[in-house]
């Protein structure tokens, strides 16, 4: 199978980490949707990455759909809990992490506009989502080493990708000092080969 992604998207990184953790062979095709010559829309009508192209040519898009598929296609390293209550909790944390990423990405894109065209109120609203989201993640994690049963699972990966994106795009946000438990989790995740192989690159 083939994964179409950029090297900066945390959503694509989430899918890549799943593929690596579950030891599923794949080819990575780099495509940046913003570029004029991008072919992403040929595989995803929404023009977004990541896109997983299956052996029969079918495509899956949206990282949440992709990781659900990957967790079922291989029995190695089950990363999404099967217990209904834990699965809902895992999806809740994933949604929170993805929401932080969406808000941060909105700030990044707004700041790419000329200063005269930027909307400070819009930026402030998105930043508020980021900070409140980080506080919520820290509260959910508490003193635990992982979000679920002290083992690697979907919420850890989603949160790790979000924190990595903040480090990549917003180094001025001192989330480590504000939330040392998230910093401890990030350090644990960043020691894994799957995270080391997928560090965002401009």
C-alpha positions as CSV (number, residue, x, y, z in Angstrom):
1,X,0.0,0.0,0.0
2,X,1.0,3.6,-0.4
3,X,0.6,6.6,1.9
4,X,0.4,10.0,0.3
5,X,1.4,12.7,2.7
6,X,3.7,15.7,3.4
7,X,6.5,15.6,5.9
8,X,5.0,18.3,8.1
9,X,1.4,17.3,8.7
10,X,0.8,15.7,12.1
11,X,-2.1,13.8,10.7
12,X,0.1,12.2,8.1
13,X,2.6,11.5,10.9
14,X,-0.1,9.7,12.9
15,X,-0.8,7.4,10.0
16,X,3.0,6.8,9.4
17,X,3.5,5.9,13.1
18,X,0.7,3.4,13.0
19,X,2.2,1.8,9.9
20,X,5.6,1.6,11.5
21,X,4.3,0.4,14.9
22,X,2.2,-2.3,13.2
23,X,5.1,-3.2,10.9
24,X,3.0,-2.8,7.8
25,X,5.1,-2.3,4.6
26,X,4.2,0.8,2.7
27,X,5.6,3.3,0.2
28,X,5.6,7.0,1.2
29,X,4.7,9.4,-1.6
30,X,5.4,13.0,-0.7
31,X,2.8,15.5,-2.0
32,X,2.1,19.0,-0.7
33,X,-1.5,19.9,-1.4
34,X,-0.7,23.6,-1.5
35,X,1.6,23.2,-4.5
36,X,0.2,23.9,-8.0
37,X,1.3,20.5,-9.3
38,X,-0.2,18.5,-6.4
39,X,-2.0,15.4,-7.4
40,X,-3.7,14.8,-4.0
41,X,-7.1,15.8,-5.3
42,X,-7.0,12.8,-7.7
43,X,-7.0,10.5,-4.7
44,X,-9.0,12.6,-2.2
45,X,-11.7,15.0,-3.5
46,X,-11.1,17.2,-0.5
47,X,-7.5,17.7,-1.5
48,X,-6.1,16.8,1.9
49,X,-3.4,14.5,3.1
50,X,-2.9,11.9,4.3
51,X,-4.4,9.5,1.8
52,X,-3.9,5.7,2.0
53,X,-4.0,4.0,-1.3
54,X,-4.8,0.3,-1.0
55,X,-3.4,-2.5,-3.2
56,X,-6.7,-2.6,-5.2
57,X,-6.5,1.1,-5.8
58,X,-9.2,2.1,-3.3
59,X,-8.3,5.2,-1.2
60,X,-8.9,6.0,2.4
61,X,-8.6,9.6,3.7
62,X,-8.7,11.4,7.1
63,X,-6.2,10.1,9.6
64,X,-9.0,8.8,11.9
65,X,-10.3,6.5,9.2
66,X,-6.9,5.4,8.1
67,X,-5.7,4.4,11.6
68,X,-9.0,2.5,12.2
69,X,-8.3,0.5,9.0
70,X,-4.7,-0.1,9.9
71,X,-5.5,-1.4,13.3
72,X,-7.8,-4.0,11.9
73,X,-5.7,-5.0,8.9
74,X,-2.8,-6.3,11.1
75,X,-2.9,-8.0,14.5
76,X,0.5,-6.6,15.4
77,X,0.5,-4.1,18.2
78,X,-3.2,-3.4,18.6
79,X,-3.3,0.4,19.2
80,X,-7.1,1.0,19.4
81,X,-8.8,-0.5,22.4
82,X,-11.6,-3.1,21.6
83,X,-13.4,-2.4,24.9
84,X,-16.2,0.0,23.9
85,X,-15.7,2.4,26.8
86,X,-11.9,2.6,26.3
87,X,-12.4,2.9,22.6
88,X,-14.7,5.9,23.0
89,X,-12.2,7.4,25.5
90,X,-9.3,6.9,23.0
91,X,-11.3,8.6,20.3
92,X,-12.1,11.5,22.7
93,X,-8.5,12.1,23.4
94,X,-7.7,11.8,19.7
95,X,-10.4,14.4,18.9
96,X,-9.0,16.7,21.5
97,X,-5.4,16.4,20.1
98,X,-6.6,16.8,16.5
99,X,-8.6,19.9,17.5
100,X,-5.5,21.5,19.0
101,X,-3.7,20.7,15.8
102,X,-6.4,22.3,13.7
103,X,-6.4,25.4,15.8
104,X,-2.6,25.7,15.7
105,X,-2.6,25.1,11.9
106,X,-5.2,27.9,11.5
107,X,-2.9,30.3,13.4
108,X,0.1,29.2,11.2
109,X,-1.8,29.9,8.0
110,X,-3.2,33.2,9.2
111,X,0.3,34.4,10.1
112,X,1.4,33.6,6.5
113,X,-0.8,36.4,5.3
114,X,0.6,39.9,5.2
115,X,0.5,41.6,8.5
116,X,-2.1,44.1,7.4
117,X,-4.5,41.3,6.4
118,X,-4.1,39.2,9.6
119,X,-7.0,39.1,12.0
120,X,-5.7,39.4,15.6
121,X,-9.0,38.4,17.1
122,X,-9.1,35.2,15.0
123,X,-5.6,34.3,16.0
124,X,-6.4,34.9,19.7
125,X,-9.5,32.6,19.5
126,X,-7.4,29.8,17.9
127,X,-4.6,30.2,20.5
128,X,-7.2,30.0,23.2
129,X,-8.3,26.6,21.8
130,X,-4.7,25.4,21.9
131,X,-4.0,26.4,25.4
132,X,-7.3,25.1,26.8
133,X,-6.8,21.9,24.9
134,X,-3.4,21.4,26.3
135,X,-4.8,22.0,29.8
136,X,-7.4,19.4,29.2
137,X,-4.9,16.8,27.9
138,X,-2.7,17.4,30.9
139,X,-5.7,16.9,33.2
140,X,-6.7,13.7,31.4
141,X,-3.2,12.2,31.6
142,X,-2.6,13.1,35.2
143,X,0.2,11.0,36.8
144,X,-0.2,8.2,34.3
145,X,2.6,7.2,32.0
146,X,0.1,6.7,29.1
147,X,-3.5,7.6,28.5
148,X,-4.8,4.0,28.6
149,X,-3.6,1.1,30.8
150,X,0.0,2.3,30.8
151,X,0.7,1.1,27.3
152,X,1.1,2.8,23.9
153,X,-2.2,3.3,22.1
154,X,-4.0,5.7,19.8
155,X,-4.4,8.6,22.2
156,X,-0.7,8.7,23.0
157,X,0.2,8.7,19.3
158,X,-2.3,11.4,18.5
159,X,-1.1,13.6,21.4
160,X,2.5,13.0,20.6
161,X,1.9,14.1,17.0
162,X,0.2,17.3,18.2
163,X,3.0,18.1,20.6
164,X,5.5,17.5,17.9
165,X,3.7,19.9,15.6
166,X,3.7,22.6,18.3
167,X,7.4,22.1,18.7
168,X,7.9,22.4,15.0
169,X,5.7,25.3,14.2
170,X,5.4,27.2,17.5
171,X,8.6,26.8,19.5
172,X,7.7,29.9,21.5
173,X,4.8,28.0,23.2
174,X,6.3,26.7,26.4
175,X,4.0,23.8,26.9
176,X,6.6,21.7,28.5
177,X,7.0,23.9,31.5
178,X,3.3,24.5,31.8
179,X,2.5,20.7,31.6
180,X,5.4,18.6,32.8
181,X,3.4,15.4,32.6
182,X,2.8,16.0,28.8
183,X,6.5,16.7,28.5
184,X,7.3,13.4,30.2
185,X,5.0,11.5,27.8
186,X,6.5,13.3,24.8
187,X,10.0,12.3,25.8
188,X,8.9,8.7,26.2
189,X,7.3,8.7,22.8
190,X,10.1,10.6,21.1
191,X,12.5,7.8,22.1
192,X,10.5,5.3,20.0
193,X,11.9,4.6,16.5
194,X,8.5,5.3,14.9
195,X,8.6,8.8,16.3
196,X,12.2,9.4,15.5
197,X,11.6,8.3,11.8
198,X,8.7,10.7,11.4
199,X,10.0,14.0,12.9
200,X,8.5,16.9,10.9
201,X,10.8,18.3,8.2
202,X,10.2,21.6,6.4
